[in-house]
């Protein structure tokens, strides 16, 4: 079955079948335009309100993702909290629908540009100036998210979009998929100690031990992204879950010269990023604001 026809089963309900072919209407008010980016747990589409208007992004989380409709409802309520976040670098949440069979429909603004992962594949690495600009925008956003008592939970190059057409001097950077990982964690009642939910290369050491995502894990996620962006290489080597975990036990990240010998990174920038990648949580930046202050002090051309 392809993305045009999505079967969404629940154990005690008759399966719901959505015809998601382009041109079809969903919920009597959204027209499917095309499949969009690949979400980790959802099928994602570009949609438009019937009768015209701006494009939105629809993520469909199947009921089979949850053990029952109560869990699905908890997940939907967690996503609803993101409607309160209004800032320039996070996709605004427009609607959350919880269907009878446990299917969740999650509508946000449409992500501009393309993912940072796609951009890095094309250019290899970002300049120090671009890395600082990306970091400052995202740290401003994280401060707003954290002030609302929320965490993103899974910051990585795939969940950062870059719109280079934003203006002539600085690209606009946008976070996508905010709160989905911690919302799933909460909905499944996994508590404070469970298996890692997130992305191993970008997750801090404490999450490998089962801790839930928090402010400092967002800081660590973003510091890893900036390290990779400016050097062109991830700090943590390893092909398996265990190898990555063991690499992260080092007190500090490896010097960028050791992973990217031909790349010149200003020492102040490397030091600012490294402060977010300290293995011991208590020695890491305590907040996005603290990380931002250090990064803003870096002088780049």
C-alpha positions as a Markdown table, in Angstrom:
| # | Residue | x | y | z |
|---|---|---|---|---|
| 1 | Unk | 0.0 | 0.0 | 0.0 |
| 2 | Unk | 1.5 | 3.4 | -1.0 |
| 3 | Unk | 1.1 | 6.8 | 0.6 |
| 4 | Unk | -2.0 | 7.6 | -1.4 |
| 5 | Unk | -4.1 | 5.1 | 0.5 |
| 6 | Unk | -3.4 | 4.8 | 4.2 |
| 7 | Unk | -4.9 | 2.1 | 6.3 |
| 8 | Unk | -5.2 | 3.1 | 9.9 |
| 9 | Unk | -6.1 | 0.1 | 12.2 |
| 10 | Unk | -7.1 | -0.2 | 15.8 |
| 11 | Unk | -7.6 | -3.5 | 17.6 |
| 12 | Unk | -11.2 | -2.8 | 18.7 |
| 13 | Unk | -12.4 | -0.5 | 15.9 |
| 14 | Unk | -13.2 | -0.9 | 12.3 |
| 15 | Unk | -10.1 | 0.3 | 10.3 |
| 16 | Unk | -10.3 | 3.8 | 8.9 |
| 17 | Unk | -9.2 | 4.2 | 5.3 |
| 18 | Unk | -8.2 | 7.7 | 4.1 |
| 19 | Unk | -7.8 | 8.3 | 0.4 |
| 20 | Unk | -4.8 | 10.5 | 0.5 |
| 21 | Unk | -4.3 | 10.8 | -3.3 |
| 22 | Unk | -3.6 | 14.3 | -4.5 |
| 23 | Unk | -6.8 | 16.2 | -5.1 |
| 24 | Unk | -8.8 | 14.3 | -2.4 |
| 25 | Unk | -10.4 | 16.1 | 0.5 |
| 26 | Unk | -9.8 | 15.3 | 4.2 |
| 27 | Unk | -12.0 | 16.4 | 7.1 |
| 28 | Unk | -14.2 | 18.1 | 4.5 |
| 29 | Unk | -11.9 | 21.1 | 4.4 |
| 30 | Unk | -8.3 | 20.1 | 3.4 |
| 31 | Unk | -7.2 | 19.2 | -0.1 |
| 32 | Unk | -4.3 | 16.8 | -0.4 |
| 33 | Unk | -1.6 | 18.3 | -2.7 |
| 34 | Unk | 1.2 | 15.8 | -2.4 |
| 35 | Unk | 3.2 | 13.6 | -0.1 |
| 36 | Unk | 5.8 | 15.7 | 1.7 |
| 37 | Unk | 9.0 | 14.9 | 3.8 |
| 38 | Unk | 9.3 | 11.6 | 5.6 |
| 39 | Unk | 8.4 | 11.8 | 9.2 |
| 40 | Unk | 9.8 | 9.2 | 11.7 |
| 41 | Unk | 6.4 | 8.0 | 13.0 |
| 42 | Unk | 3.9 | 9.7 | 10.7 |
| 43 | Unk | 2.9 | 10.0 | 7.1 |
| 44 | Unk | 3.3 | 13.6 | 6.0 |
| 45 | Unk | 1.5 | 15.6 | 3.3 |
| 46 | Unk | 1.2 | 19.1 | 2.0 |
| 47 | Unk | -2.4 | 20.2 | 2.1 |
| 48 | Unk | -4.4 | 23.3 | 1.4 |
| 49 | Unk | -7.7 | 24.6 | 2.8 |
| 50 | Unk | -10.6 | 23.9 | 0.4 |
| 51 | Unk | -11.2 | 27.0 | -1.6 |
| 52 | Unk | -7.6 | 28.3 | -1.4 |
| 53 | Unk | -5.2 | 29.7 | 1.1 |
| 54 | Unk | -1.7 | 28.9 | 2.3 |
| 55 | Unk | -0.3 | 25.4 | 2.3 |
| 56 | Unk | -0.1 | 23.5 | 5.6 |
| 57 | Unk | 1.7 | 20.4 | 6.6 |
| 58 | Unk | -0.4 | 17.4 | 7.7 |
| 59 | Unk | 1.1 | 14.6 | 9.8 |
| 60 | Unk | -1.0 | 11.5 | 10.2 |
| 61 | Unk | -0.1 | 9.4 | 13.2 |
| 62 | Unk | -1.9 | 6.0 | 12.9 |
| 63 | Unk | -3.8 | 4.6 | 15.8 |
| 64 | Unk | -1.7 | 1.4 | 15.7 |
| 65 | Unk | 1.1 | 3.6 | 17.1 |
| 66 | Unk | -0.7 | 3.6 | 20.5 |
| 67 | Unk | -1.9 | 0.8 | 22.8 |
| 68 | Unk | -5.4 | 2.3 | 23.1 |
| 69 | Unk | -7.4 | 5.5 | 22.3 |
| 70 | Unk | -6.6 | 6.9 | 25.8 |
| 71 | Unk | -2.9 | 7.0 | 24.9 |
| 72 | Unk | -3.7 | 8.6 | 21.5 |
| 73 | Unk | -5.7 | 11.2 | 23.4 |
| 74 | Unk | -2.8 | 11.9 | 25.7 |
| 75 | Unk | -0.6 | 12.3 | 22.7 |
| 76 | Unk | -3.0 | 14.8 | 21.1 |
| 77 | Unk | -3.3 | 16.8 | 24.2 |
| 78 | Unk | 0.5 | 17.1 | 24.5 |
| 79 | Unk | 0.7 | 18.4 | 20.9 |
| 80 | Unk | -2.1 | 20.9 | 21.7 |
| 81 | Unk | 0.2 | 22.6 | 24.1 |
| 82 | Unk | 2.4 | 23.7 | 21.2 |
| 83 | Unk | -0.3 | 26.1 | 20.0 |
| 84 | Unk | 0.9 | 28.5 | 22.7 |
| 85 | Unk | 4.3 | 28.8 | 21.1 |
| 86 | Unk | 4.5 | 31.7 | 18.7 |
| 87 | Unk | 8.0 | 32.5 | 17.5 |
| 88 | Unk | 9.8 | 33.0 | 14.2 |
| 89 | Unk | 11.7 | 29.7 | 14.0 |
| 90 | Unk | 9.2 | 27.0 | 15.0 |
| 91 | Unk | 6.4 | 25.9 | 12.8 |
| 92 | Unk | 3.1 | 27.2 | 14.3 |
| 93 | Unk | 0.7 | 24.4 | 15.3 |
| 94 | Unk | -2.8 | 25.1 | 13.7 |
| 95 | Unk | -5.0 | 22.1 | 14.6 |
| 96 | Unk | -4.8 | 18.7 | 16.3 |
| 97 | Unk | -7.6 | 16.2 | 15.6 |
| 98 | Unk | -8.1 | 12.9 | 17.5 |
| 99 | Unk | -10.2 | 10.4 | 15.6 |
| 100 | Unk | -12.4 | 7.7 | 17.1 |
| 101 | Unk | -9.9 | 4.9 | 16.1 |
| 102 | Unk | -6.9 | 6.7 | 17.7 |
| 103 | Unk | -5.6 | 8.3 | 14.6 |
| 104 | Unk | -4.1 | 11.7 | 15.2 |
| 105 | Unk | -4.1 | 14.4 | 12.6 |
| 106 | Unk | -1.5 | 17.2 | 13.3 |
| 107 | Unk | -1.6 | 20.3 | 11.2 |
| 108 | Unk | 1.2 | 23.0 | 11.2 |
| 109 | Unk | 2.4 | 25.8 | 9.0 |
| 110 | Unk | 4.3 | 24.4 | 6.0 |
| 111 | Unk | 8.1 | 24.1 | 6.5 |
| 112 | Unk | 10.0 | 26.5 | 4.3 |
| 113 | Unk | 13.1 | 25.7 | 2.3 |
| 114 | Unk | 14.7 | 22.3 | 2.9 |
| 115 | Unk | 16.2 | 20.4 | 5.7 |
| 116 | Unk | 19.7 | 21.2 | 7.1 |
| 117 | Unk | 20.6 | 17.6 | 6.3 |
| 118 | Unk | 19.8 | 18.2 | 2.6 |
| 119 | Unk | 21.8 | 21.4 | 2.7 |
| 120 | Unk | 24.8 | 19.8 | 4.3 |
| 121 | Unk | 24.8 | 17.0 | 1.8 |
| 122 | Unk | 25.1 | 19.6 | -1.0 |
| 123 | Unk | 27.7 | 22.0 | 0.6 |
| 124 | Unk | 29.6 | 19.6 | 2.8 |
| 125 | Unk | 29.7 | 22.0 | 5.8 |
| 126 | Unk | 28.6 | 25.4 | 6.8 |
| 127 | Unk | 30.9 | 28.4 | 7.3 |
| 128 | Unk | 31.6 | 29.6 | 10.8 |
| 129 | Unk | 29.5 | 32.7 | 10.2 |
| 130 | Unk | 26.5 | 30.6 | 9.0 |
| 131 | Unk | 26.9 | 28.2 | 11.9 |
| 132 | Unk | 26.8 | 31.0 | 14.4 |
| 133 | Unk | 23.7 | 32.5 | 12.6 |
| 134 | Unk | 21.9 | 29.2 | 12.7 |
| 135 | Unk | 22.8 | 28.6 | 16.3 |
| 136 | Unk | 21.6 | 32.0 | 17.5 |
| 137 | Unk | 18.3 | 31.8 | 15.7 |
| 138 | Unk | 17.6 | 28.3 | 17.1 |
| 139 | Unk | 18.7 | 29.2 | 20.6 |
| 140 | Unk | 16.3 | 32.1 | 20.6 |
| 141 | Unk | 13.6 | 29.7 | 19.7 |
| 142 | Unk | 14.6 | 27.2 | 22.3 |
| 143 | Unk | 14.4 | 29.9 | 25.0 |
| 144 | Unk | 10.8 | 30.6 | 24.0 |
| 145 | Unk | 10.0 | 26.9 | 23.9 |
| 146 | Unk | 11.5 | 26.3 | 27.3 |
| 147 | Unk | 9.8 | 29.3 | 28.8 |
| 148 | Unk | 6.5 | 27.7 | 27.8 |
| 149 | Unk | 7.6 | 24.6 | 29.9 |
| 150 | Unk | 8.1 | 22.5 | 26.7 |
| 151 | Unk | 11.1 | 20.8 | 25.1 |
| 152 | Unk | 11.6 | 19.9 | 21.4 |
| 153 | Unk | 13.1 | 16.5 | 22.2 |
| 154 | Unk | 14.8 | 15.5 | 18.9 |
| 155 | Unk | 16.8 | 18.3 | 17.3 |
| 156 | Unk | 18.9 | 17.1 | 14.4 |
| 157 | Unk | 19.6 | 18.2 | 10.8 |
| 158 | Unk | 16.4 | 16.5 | 9.6 |
| 159 | Unk | 14.2 | 18.6 | 12.0 |
| 160 | Unk | 15.8 | 21.9 | 11.1 |
| 161 | Unk | 14.8 | 23.6 | 7.8 |
| 162 | Unk | 16.8 | 26.4 | 6.2 |
| 163 | Unk | 15.1 | 28.9 | 3.9 |
| 164 | Unk | 18.0 | 30.8 | 2.1 |
| 165 | Unk | 15.4 | 33.0 | 0.4 |
| 166 | Unk | 14.3 | 34.7 | 3.6 |
| 167 | Unk | 16.3 | 37.8 | 2.9 |
| 168 | Unk | 19.5 | 38.9 | 1.3 |
| 169 | Unk | 21.8 | 38.5 | 4.3 |
| 170 | Unk | 20.6 | 35.8 | 6.6 |
| 171 | Unk | 18.7 | 32.5 | 5.9 |
| 172 | Unk | 15.7 | 31.8 | 8.0 |
| 173 | Unk | 16.0 | 28.7 | 10.1 |
| 174 | Unk | 12.9 | 26.8 | 11.3 |
| 175 | Unk | 12.5 | 23.9 | 13.7 |
| 176 | Unk | 10.0 | 21.2 | 12.8 |
| 177 | Unk | 8.5 | 18.2 | 14.7 |
| 178 | Unk | 8.6 | 20.1 | 18.0 |
| 179 | Unk | 7.4 | 18.1 | 20.9 |
| 180 | Unk | 6.5 | 14.9 | 19.0 |
| 181 | Unk | 9.2 | 12.8 | 20.8 |
| 182 | Unk | 8.4 | 13.9 | 24.4 |
| 183 | Unk | 4.6 | 13.8 | 23.6 |
| 184 | Unk | 4.9 | 10.1 | 22.6 |
| 185 | Unk | 7.1 | 9.4 | 25.7 |
| 186 | Unk | 4.4 | 11.0 | 27.9 |
| 187 | Unk | 1.4 | 9.4 | 26.1 |
| 188 | Unk | 2.9 | 5.9 | 26.5 |
| 189 | Unk | 3.4 | 6.6 | 30.3 |
| 190 | Unk | 7.0 | 5.6 | 30.0 |
| 191 | Unk | 8.0 | 7.6 | 33.1 |
| 192 | Unk | 11.4 | 9.0 | 33.8 |
| 193 | Unk | 13.4 | 5.8 | 33.1 |
| 194 | Unk | 12.9 | 3.8 | 29.9 |
| 195 | Unk | 14.6 | 3.1 | 26.6 |
| 196 | Unk | 16.0 | 5.9 | 24.5 |
| 197 | Unk | 13.4 | 7.7 | 22.4 |
| 198 | Unk | 15.3 | 10.1 | 20.1 |
| 199 | Unk | 18.3 | 9.9 | 17.8 |
| 200 | Unk | 21.4 | 8.3 | 19.3 |
| 201 | Unk | 24.0 | 10.5 | 17.5 |
| 202 | Unk | 22.4 | 13.7 | 18.8 |
| 203 | Unk | 21.1 | 12.4 | 22.2 |
| 204 | Unk | 23.1 | 13.1 | 25.5 |
| 205 | Unk | 24.6 | 10.4 | 27.6 |
| 206 | Unk | 21.8 | 10.5 | 30.2 |
| 207 | Unk | 19.1 | 9.7 | 27.6 |
| 208 | Unk | 20.9 | 6.4 | 26.9 |
| 209 | Unk | 20.3 | 5.6 | 30.6 |
| 210 | Unk | 16.6 | 6.3 | 30.1 |
| 211 | Unk | 16.1 | 9.9 | 31.2 |
| 212 | Unk | 13.4 | 11.9 | 29.4 |
| 213 | Unk | 14.2 | 14.8 | 27.1 |
| 214 | Unk | 14.6 | 18.1 | 28.9 |
| 215 | Unk | 16.1 | 21.6 | 28.4 |
| 216 | Unk | 19.7 | 20.3 | 28.6 |
| 217 | Unk | 19.1 | 17.5 | 26.1 |
| 218 | Unk | 17.8 | 20.2 | 23.7 |
| 219 | Unk | 21.0 | 22.1 | 24.3 |
| 220 | Unk | 23.1 | 18.9 | 23.7 |
| 221 | Unk | 21.2 | 18.1 | 20.5 |
| 222 | Unk | 21.8 | 21.5 | 19.0 |
| 223 | Unk | 25.4 | 21.6 | 20.0 |
| 224 | Unk | 25.9 | 18.3 | 18.2 |
| 225 | Unk | 24.2 | 19.8 | 15.1 |
| 226 | Unk | 26.4 | 22.9 | 15.1 |
| 227 | Unk | 29.6 | 20.7 | 15.6 |
| 228 | Unk | 28.6 | 18.7 | 12.6 |
| 229 | Unk | 27.6 | 21.7 | 10.5 |
| 230 | Unk | 30.8 | 23.6 | 10.9 |
| 231 | Unk | 33.2 | 20.7 | 10.8 |
| 232 | Unk | 31.4 | 18.5 | 8.3 |
| 233 | Unk | 31.7 | 15.5 | 10.7 |
| 234 | Unk | 29.8 | 14.1 | 13.7 |
| 235 | Unk | 31.8 | 14.2 | 16.9 |
| 236 | Unk | 30.8 | 10.7 | 18.0 |
| 237 | Unk | 32.1 | 7.7 | 16.0 |
| 238 | Unk | 30.4 | 4.3 | 16.1 |
| 239 | Unk | 28.1 | 2.2 | 13.9 |
| 240 | Unk | 26.1 | 0.6 | 16.7 |
| 241 | Unk | 24.0 | 2.0 | 19.6 |
| 242 | Unk | 26.6 | 0.7 | 22.1 |
| 243 | Unk | 29.6 | 2.1 | 20.2 |
| 244 | Unk | 28.0 | 5.6 | 20.0 |
| 245 | Unk | 27.1 | 5.4 | 23.7 |
| 246 | Unk | 30.7 | 4.5 | 24.6 |
| 247 | Unk | 32.1 | 7.4 | 22.5 |
| 248 | Unk | 29.8 | 9.8 | 24.3 |
| 249 | Unk | 31.2 | 8.8 | 27.7 |
| 250 | Unk | 34.3 | 10.9 | 27.0 |
| 251 | Unk | 34.2 | 14.0 | 29.2 |
| 252 | Unk | 34.4 | 16.4 | 26.3 |
| 253 | Unk | 33.9 | 16.1 | 22.5 |
| 254 | Unk | 36.9 | 15.3 | 20.4 |
| 255 | Unk | 38.8 | 18.3 | 18.9 |
| 256 | Unk | 37.4 | 19.1 | 15.5 |
| 257 | Unk | 40.9 | 18.7 | 14.0 |
| 258 | Unk | 40.8 | 15.1 | 14.9 |
| 259 | Unk | 37.6 | 14.4 | 13.0 |
| 260 | Unk | 38.1 | 16.9 | 10.2 |
| 261 | Unk | 41.8 | 17.5 | 9.8 |
| 262 | Unk | 41.4 | 19.9 | 6.8 |
| 263 | Unk | 38.8 | 22.2 | 8.3 |
| 264 | Unk | 39.8 | 25.4 | 10.1 |
| 265 | Unk | 37.3 | 26.4 | 12.8 |
| 266 | Unk | 37.8 | 29.5 | 15.1 |
| 267 | Unk | 38.9 | 28.2 | 18.5 |
| 268 | Unk | 36.3 | 30.4 | 20.2 |
| 269 | Unk | 33.5 | 28.9 | 18.1 |
| 270 | Unk | 34.7 | 25.4 | 18.8 |
| 271 | Unk | 34.9 | 26.1 | 22.6 |
| 272 | Unk | 31.3 | 27.6 | 22.5 |
| 273 | Unk | 29.9 | 24.5 | 20.9 |
| 274 | Unk | 31.9 | 22.1 | 23.1 |
| 275 | Unk | 30.3 | 23.7 | 26.2 |
| 276 | Unk | 27.0 | 22.1 | 25.1 |
| 277 | Unk | 28.6 | 18.7 | 24.6 |
| 278 | Unk | 30.0 | 18.0 | 28.0 |
| 279 | Unk | 29.2 | 14.4 | 29.1 |
| 280 | Unk | 28.3 | 15.4 | 32.7 |
| 281 | Unk | 24.9 | 17.1 | 32.6 |
| 282 | Unk | 25.8 | 19.4 | 35.6 |
| 283 | Unk | 28.8 | 20.8 | 33.7 |
| 284 | Unk | 26.9 | 21.5 | 30.5 |
| 285 | Unk | 25.2 | 24.8 | 29.7 |
| 286 | Unk | 22.2 | 24.9 | 32.0 |
| 287 | Unk | 19.9 | 26.7 | 29.5 |
| 288 | Unk | 19.6 | 27.8 | 25.9 |
| 289 | Unk | 20.2 | 31.4 | 27.0 |
| 290 | Unk | 23.5 | 30.5 | 28.5 |
| 291 | Unk | 24.6 | 28.7 | 25.3 |
| 292 | Unk | 23.4 | 31.7 | 23.3 |
| 293 | Unk | 25.4 | 34.2 | 25.3 |
| 294 | Unk | 28.6 | 32.2 | 24.7 |
| 295 | Unk | 27.9 | 31.7 | 21.0 |
| 296 | Unk | 27.0 | 35.4 | 20.5 |
| 297 | Unk | 30.4 | 36.4 | 21.9 |
| 298 | Unk | 32.2 | 34.5 | 19.1 |
| 299 | Unk | 33.7 | 36.8 | 16.5 |
| 300 | Unk | 33.4 | 35.5 | 12.9 |
| 301 | Unk | 34.0 | 37.2 | 9.6 |
